[in-house]
Amino acid sequence: MLLEGKTAVVLNAANKRSIAWHIAQALDTQGARLILGYQNERTKKNVSALAEELQRPPLALVACDVTRDEDMTRAASTAAEHTDGIDILVHSLAFAPKHCLERPFIETDRDAFHTAMEISAYSLPALCRSFRSQFNPGASIMAMTYYGSEKVVPNYNVMGVAKAALEASVRYLAYDLGPDQIRVNAISAGPLNTLAARGVSGFVNMLDMYGDRTPMQRGITGEDVAGTAVYLASSLASGVTGETIFVDTGYNIMGL
Ligand SMILES: NC(=O)c1ccc[n+]([C@@H]2O[C@H](COP(=O)([O-])OP(=O)(O)OC[C@H]3O[C@@H](n4cnc5c(N)ncnc54)[C@H](O)[C@@H]3O)[C@@H](O)[C@H]2O)c1
């Protein structure tokens, strides 16, 4: 097992389709002990039920709404109570108000722009700061991103802008934390049918045609993403930091 003896904090699962849950399962299979996060009481029930499916019981379940500093502080202190240090931090959370994902980008209002940036991008450096004193040397931090940060994907809109900020944050954090041998990377996943993705207008149509346009002639699976997460979490990726790694069955290399 690649992650025997390692501890991981995975934020945040909402249900069984969540990328966070796919990653949590793969980390568990590879021997890591988990602290599993959820956003609020609404998602707590799902996550508690999912946690029963893990091979090893989670060290803790933590509520972490990233708009609340006290939640991030409490998640970090819960981790400190249950571990001798953290080896893996997974940032798998994002949000933009629905109206921004169905109307032209030019109509994005100040509050919605701020909300998308705060939850989807600012939360990464904020969480890294909250957990900083607990990272073991060799720790791996990873965040989930999407190609809409680089190219226009209709209706992805302000979320694309937030993902661009998230990817830049990954690089600056990799620079800050590199001297402590802490690595920070992003996984740019192709489309997966999750709660967050279905908030983007036209997502289901996009998913339908996606596979035909990729070199591998298929869409991606949760396991595809989770496999790369395991690699990044493991010592196999010991020299990899500041990168955005595509897990998209090759979609991003196509010109036509
Ligand atoms: N599904 C895709 O097609 C896809 C592709 C590339 C990247 N991603 C990214 O993967 C990550 C996970 O999304 P997902 O697709 O698994 O969807 P999901 O809906 O299962 O997960 C999104 C999570 O974000 C959490 N969240 C929202 N607002 C929050 C807040 N204020 N504080 C804390 N948590 C909050 C939700 O509770 C949920 O658990 C996101 O960053 C998303 O942008 C998704």
The ligand as an ORCA input file, in Angstrom:
! r2SCAN-3c Opt
* xyz 0 1
  N     -17.473     17.505    -11.337
  C     -16.702     18.026    -12.268
  O     -16.975     17.941    -13.461
  C     -15.430     18.733    -11.853
  C     -14.416     18.889    -12.807
  C     -13.239     19.549    -12.423
  C     -13.112     20.031    -11.134
  N     -14.119     19.872    -10.241
  C     -13.942     20.402     -8.892
  O     -13.962     19.350     -7.963
  C     -14.277     19.883     -6.685
  C     -15.366     19.041     -6.034
  O     -16.598     19.195     -6.738
  P     -17.506     17.946     -7.129
  O     -17.637     17.965     -8.592
  O     -17.061     16.726     -6.451
  O     -18.941     18.396     -6.596
  P     -19.645     18.201     -5.164
  O     -20.879     19.021     -5.234
  O     -19.800     16.771     -4.844
  O     -18.579     18.825     -4.171
  C     -18.473     20.211     -3.948
  C     -18.253     20.389     -2.456
  O     -18.023     21.767     -2.181
  C     -18.614     21.992     -0.922
  N     -18.791     23.406     -0.649
  C     -19.546     24.321     -1.298
  N     -19.514     25.496     -0.643
  C     -18.700     25.317      0.443
  C     -18.282     26.141      1.518
  N     -18.725     27.397      1.653
  N     -17.457     25.618      2.438
  C     -17.025     24.346      2.358
  N     -17.408     23.502      1.375
  C     -18.235     23.996      0.438
  C     -19.933     21.243     -0.989
  O     -20.485     21.024      0.291
  C     -19.491     19.943     -1.644
  O     -19.105     19.003     -0.671
  C     -14.659     21.337     -6.921
  O     -13.537     22.156     -6.685
  C     -15.006     21.335     -8.396
  O     -14.894     22.619     -8.974
  C     -15.268     19.224    -10.566
*
